[in-house]
Amino acid sequence: MIEAKNISFGYSSTQLLIDRWDASFAAGEVVAVTGPSGRGKSTLLYLLGLMLKPHSGTVLVSGEDVSGLNDRNRAHIRASTFGFVFQDAALDATRTVLDNIIETALYRGEPRETAARRARELMDQFGVGLRANAKPGQVSGGQAQRIALCRALLNNPRILLADEPTGNLDPASADIVVKAFHTQAASGATVIVVTHDPALVVRCHRKIEL
């Protein structure tokens, strides 16, 4: 489903954070990416998710080289193919919970009513007991992460990327998130999780050390 071939990247011209790295991730699996802090795990996730371009090497999605596409085409692929769960939930405090969830659907041109209906279904599924017009500042950390999960799953992504998704969660909330990852993988998606959490690592199909 997604593959990195010999990719290299650094934030400075003198030091590479990721150097000639290769890996492939199949449909139907949940893969943990682990390693010491500062090794570039989050950066790797942004490279795989087309938010950064590698200095060299290629990223392939379903066999197609997407790493060299222009920003507009990369943004289209992100919106149609990927779902993202960021470490801090990354919710826009100025928007309602509902608008945070449906933002990418509207970017894809989906009717607001259709996206909102799907968002409310996901909110019910993951126990986000909030008014849809509540603001992120009115929710707990666990609720915020579940809202982020709703946003990531809204388009039923074929590739789901998550950065420390259980780091700030209680065990019950973490269990909801991990089960959602496995459900998405069982539907044929690829799920890649950056984590330091041993309890999450053991629940993944395999792990890659960075």
C-alpha positions in Angstrom: 0.0 0.0 0.0 2.8 2.5 0.9 6.5 2.1 0.5 9.6 4.2 1.2 12.6 3.6 -1.1 16.0 5.0 0.0 14.5 8.2 1.4 16.8 10.8 3.1 15.8 14.0 4.8 17.3 16.6 7.1 16.3 20.0 8.5 19.8 21.4 7.8 22.0 21.0 4.8 24.8 19.4 6.9 23.0 16.7 8.8 20.5 14.0 7.7 17.9 13.0 10.2 16.8 10.1 8.0 19.4 8.6 5.8 18.6 6.2 2.9 15.7 4.5 4.7 13.6 1.7 3.2 10.4 0.1 4.4 7.1 -1.2 3.0 3.7 -1.3 4.8 1.0 -3.6 3.5 -2.7 -3.2 3.5 -4.4 -4.8 6.5 -1.6 -4.3 9.0 -1.0 -2.1 12.0 2.7 -1.3 12.2 4.5 0.4 15.1 7.5 2.6 14.4 9.6 2.9 17.5 13.0 4.3 18.5 14.7 6.8 20.8 13.5 10.4 21.0 15.1 12.6 18.4 15.6 9.8 15.9 13.1 11.3 13.4 10.0 9.2 13.9 7.6 12.1 13.6 9.5 13.4 10.6 9.3 10.0 9.0 5.5 10.1 9.4 5.3 13.5 7.7 7.4 12.2 4.8 5.1 9.1 4.4 2.1 11.4 4.7 3.3 13.7 2.0 3.6 16.7 4.3 7.4 16.8 3.7 9.3 16.0 0.6 12.4 13.7 0.9 15.7 15.2 -0.2 16.2 12.0 -2.1 14.5 8.7 -2.6 10.8 8.0 -3.3 7.5 7.4 -1.5 5.1 5.2 -3.4 1.4 4.8 -2.7 -0.2 1.8 -4.4 2.9 1.6 -6.6 2.8 5.2 -7.7 5.7 7.6 -7.0 4.0 10.5 -5.2 7.0 12.1 -3.5 7.8 14.4 -6.5 4.3 15.7 -7.1 3.5 19.4 -6.8 1.9 20.7 -3.6 -1.7 20.7 -5.0 -1.6 17.1 -6.1 0.0 16.0 -2.9 -2.7 17.8 -0.9 -5.4 16.1 -3.0 -3.9 12.7 -2.2 -3.6 13.5 1.5 -7.3 14.5 1.6 -8.5 11.5 -0.4 -6.2 8.7 0.8 -4.8 9.5 4.2 -6.0 10.0 7.7 -3.8 11.7 10.4 -3.9 11.5 14.2 -1.4 13.9 15.6 0.2 13.7 19.0 -1.5 16.8 20.4 -4.8 16.2 18.5 -4.1 19.5 16.5 -7.6 20.8 16.8 -8.4 24.4 15.7 -9.5 26.2 18.8 -11.5 28.7 16.8 -13.7 26.1 15.2 -16.4 23.9 16.6 -15.8 20.2 17.2 -17.9 19.4 14.2 -16.1 21.8 11.9 -12.7 20.3 13.1 -13.9 16.8 12.1 -15.4 17.7 8.7 -12.7 20.1 7.4 -10.9 17.7 5.1 -14.2 16.4 3.7 -15.2 19.9 2.7 -11.8 20.4 1.1 -12.5 17.3 -1.0 -15.8 18.9 -2.1 -18.1 16.6 -0.1 -21.5 18.2 0.8 -21.5 19.6 4.3 -24.7 17.7 5.3 -23.2 14.3 4.3 -19.9 15.0 6.1 -21.7 16.2 9.2 -23.9 13.1 9.3 -20.9 10.8 9.1 -19.1 12.9 11.7 -21.9 12.6 14.2 -22.0 8.8 13.6 -18.3 8.6 14.5 -18.7 10.9 17.5 -21.4 8.4 18.8 -19.2 5.4 18.0 -16.3 6.7 19.9 -18.2 8.2 22.8 -17.6 11.8 22.2 -20.4 13.0 24.4 -20.3 16.6 23.3 -22.5 19.1 21.5 -21.2 19.4 18.0 -20.9 23.2 18.4 -18.6 22.9 21.4 -15.1 24.3 21.0 -11.9 22.3 21.6 -11.1 24.3 24.7 -14.2 22.8 26.4 -13.1 19.2 26.0 -10.7 16.9 28.0 -7.5 15.5 26.5 -9.1 12.1 26.0 -12.1 13.6 24.2 -9.8 15.8 22.0 -7.9 12.7 20.9 -11.1 10.9 20.1 -12.3 13.9 18.1 -9.0 13.8 16.2 -9.7 10.1 15.6 -13.1 10.9 14.2 -11.5 13.5 11.9 -8.9 10.9 10.7 -11.5 8.3 10.0 -14.1 10.5 8.3 -13.0 9.7 4.8 -12.4 6.0 5.6 -8.7 6.4 4.7 -6.7 3.7 3.0 -3.6 4.9 4.9 -3.9 6.0 8.6 -0.9 7.6 10.2 -0.8 8.3 14.0 1.9 10.1 16.1 1.9 9.0 19.7 -1.8 8.6 19.7 -2.1 7.1 23.2 0.6 9.1 24.9 -1.8 11.3 26.9 -4.7 9.0 27.3 -6.0 6.9 30.1 -6.2 3.1 29.5 -9.8 3.1 28.5 -9.4 5.9 26.0 -6.3 4.3 24.6 -8.1 1.0 24.2 -10.8 2.7 22.1 -8.1 4.2 19.8 -6.2 1.0 19.3 -9.3 -1.0 18.6 -10.2 1.6 16.0 -6.8 1.2 14.3 -7.4 -2.6 14.1 -10.9 -2.2 12.7 -9.5 0.2 10.0 -6.8 -2.3 9.2 -9.3 -5.1 9.0 -11.1 -3.1 6.3 -8.0 -3.2 4.1 -6.2 -0.1 5.3 -2.6 0.4 6.3 -2.1 1.8 9.7 1.3 3.2 10.8 1.8 4.3 14.4 4.7 6.2 15.9 4.9 5.3 19.6 6.9 4.9 22.7 4.1 3.0 24.4 5.1 -0.6 24.9 1.4 -1.6 25.5 0.6 -0.2 22.1 3.6 -1.8 20.4 2.6 -5.3 21.5 -0.9 -4.8 20.0 0.5 -4.0 16.6 1.1 -6.7 13.9 4.8 -5.8 13.8 7.2 -3.1 14.7 10.0 -1.2 12.9 12.9 0.3 14.9 14.1 3.6 13.6 
